Amino acid sequence: MACKELGIPTGVITGENVRKLLNYASDKGFAIPAVNCTSSSTVNAALEAARDIKAPLIIQLSQGGSAYYAGKGLSNDGQRASIIGAVAAAHHVRLVAKEYGIPVILHSDHCAKKLLPWFDGMLEADEEYFKKHGEPLFSSHMLDLSEEPKDENIATCKKYLERMSKINLLLEMEIGITGGEEDGVDNTGVDNASLYTQPEDIWDVYRELSQVSDMFTIAAAFGNVHGVYKPGNVKLSPHLLKKHQEYVKKQLGSKSDKPIWFVFHGGSGSVKDEIKEAVSYGVIKMNVDTDTQWAYWEGIKNYYEGKKGYLQSQVGNPEGEDKPNKKYYDPRVFIREAEKTMTKRVQEACRDLGNVDRL
C-alpha cells in the first residue's frame, strides 16, 4: 500500500481511491501538483520527483501534449493523434507508475468545446478498458467550457458526468475564466470581471453535478492567469475561495468547512503565500506546466553551456582533435540533465503545496 492511513495502492488510482486521496489532501491541508507531461521522459521525471519526497502525484496530458506524444509526424485530423497519444501515454504511466511506489492520478487537461472529439475518444478508451479491467484507463478528465454560457457549461458537464460516473471517472470543470493562454485555450483578451467566479456560480455547479455524483472538482477563477509572469504581477484573490466554501456550506447546511474540491490553474508567477492561502481554502490540485517546461529546458541549456567544446562536432574537442564526442551528444545524456532539473522543479511545487512526506 502507498499509504497505510489511506489504504490506497501504488500506481494509477481510480474511483474510490481517488476520492480517498482528495479527501485526505483536503483534511490535511495540502494540494497535489498536476504536472503536464508531453513525453515518456517528462512523465518519468515527474514520477521520480514525487517518489523521492514520498508525495502523491497527478500526471496530466493536454490535447497538444497528447498529439506530441503520438508524434508530430501524424495527422491530427479529427483529433486522432491526440487520442492515440493520450492513450499511449496512459498505458506508459500505468506500466511504470507502480514501480515508483506512489499513487498517481492520471488526468487529461483543458478540453474546450472545439476539442470534444478528443475527450470523446479518451472516454471510449476508458470504457473499453473498464470492460476488461473493472476500472477506467484514466482517473479523471477535464472539461473547460468556461468560454460558453454558464447554463450550457453546467448542462454539458452534467451530461458527461452521467456517462463518466458509470465507470468511476472524476470530472474537473471550470467556471469563470482563467486568463492568459494555454494549450488549446486563449483567454488573453477577456474582461477582467470574468476572471473572478461568483459564489452563486459555484453553488449552481455543485447543485447540478452532485445530483449525479460527488466525483467532481471545480476550477474557479480568482484572478489566476496562464503563462509566464514575474512573482507579484499576478493579482490573486484567494480569499474568494473561502467565500465560495462558506456559501456552499450555508446552502447545504453542512458541517464541513470545505465542501468543494477546488483546482488552481495559472499558478506561474503567484506569490507562495497566496498559493498557501488558496490551499487552506480547499485547493487540492494545482496545475504546473510553464515552470516545469522552463526547468526541463534549463537542464539542456546548462549542459550545453558546460560541455560546449565537446558538442561542436562528432570528433574533436578540447582534449584533442581526434577525440570522439559520442558520449556527450548521446540524447540519453542531455535529456537526463533535463529530467534532473525538471525533477527539482516538481519537488519545489510539492513543497509549496505542502505535499511532502504524505505517504
Steps between C-alpha positions, in 0.01 A plus 500: 500500500615852424362643823399294802270775625317510167522139393547592134728319255799626306477575131203655321198523728133540407156532653482457876878524537496842329227612739705381798811684382322830430318488832832427670658804332207720599499376860877536542517836323725424205463491122640275230683645199358398164802488272443535128702238314572467129733199482614192687799706616286766668270235648796315650653821638176591676464150646859503623448836667194386691651167600804661657293721732221245568230703330189407303494642149267599219627450147297678237495520124382790288352460153815634337725305734311184414547559128871555561518174695371315194747680272487830314525305176143376543197686372267621772190513284201423718733512803630157403862562603390660827284198582773250412763698689286531812427127501866414437610728783239351732628149439858616558406665830303195610793270427773698674321689780473194726877461489542848648293400803261796513129549424442688175188671368507484120317800357431680173525880499291779345247383243318790340179449301688481171713216640213273611588230240825452695306469825258253343786289368658474843166409656458219249844370597398524867185300437685229310759476776224482760344200325826308533636625833207635702644851509555779244831559324524853642411621847336825391442745217446874474234683303577870456181660373561822689475699176147371443181633668477382860188291449654322201823443691323341796254298290776356282713412801202332665432297186860379485514432873201268461700297251824520695348401834405162356868410478622687810666796329541839666413816306678834534308801370574872479262783583627853449795560272869455571672773300802470274573222254548127538498205263175521303350793692578872449338739749747788471228748403229421754343764720652511849159447659495153346815408693307473827241227552197589711380288797163452331679347200676249722173405665327458162775258396494310828121474509475355149803270492445356847168364376710260294814440705730661756799417279572843357739786559452867416761730350380839623642826369643729768727719288728220385666522158668240280849575375828653620497793740738646758407415859252758627375601155204263521235648730332208671205519737512160672265627772223460241541124531418529869184692413403229251545229761298695756220561251471135400526390864209729587289378209562140599467551872826307516742469790796480263697822454627380162218324313661578161814350347657802328762501223756778452586587139756754382732486800819624330602836644288457811640600837563193715293638787204536264541139392505394864189706571315348204585151625364587844165577338463163333727489195605137467657517151721760337604486137871528425614540140677823406757473779581135436540570128765758584666267751526225238657738248733646762659159556585474130618861484730459797637175362577659164667800658715275717597258221499737205850405388391135471183570305620667181586188300502123525878495535731761651474676834719688752675172585618443143398533136460123469294451816143369445199683644234230483457474876423874514237524225325174584136611559487286812763726655357845434137393541592357839628845595160641404329240716716592798407868491134422436502262796627779726226736379226242560632450852494877555135503396429219743666692783301815415181295525593317821521172312811343655517181708130438453538127436 
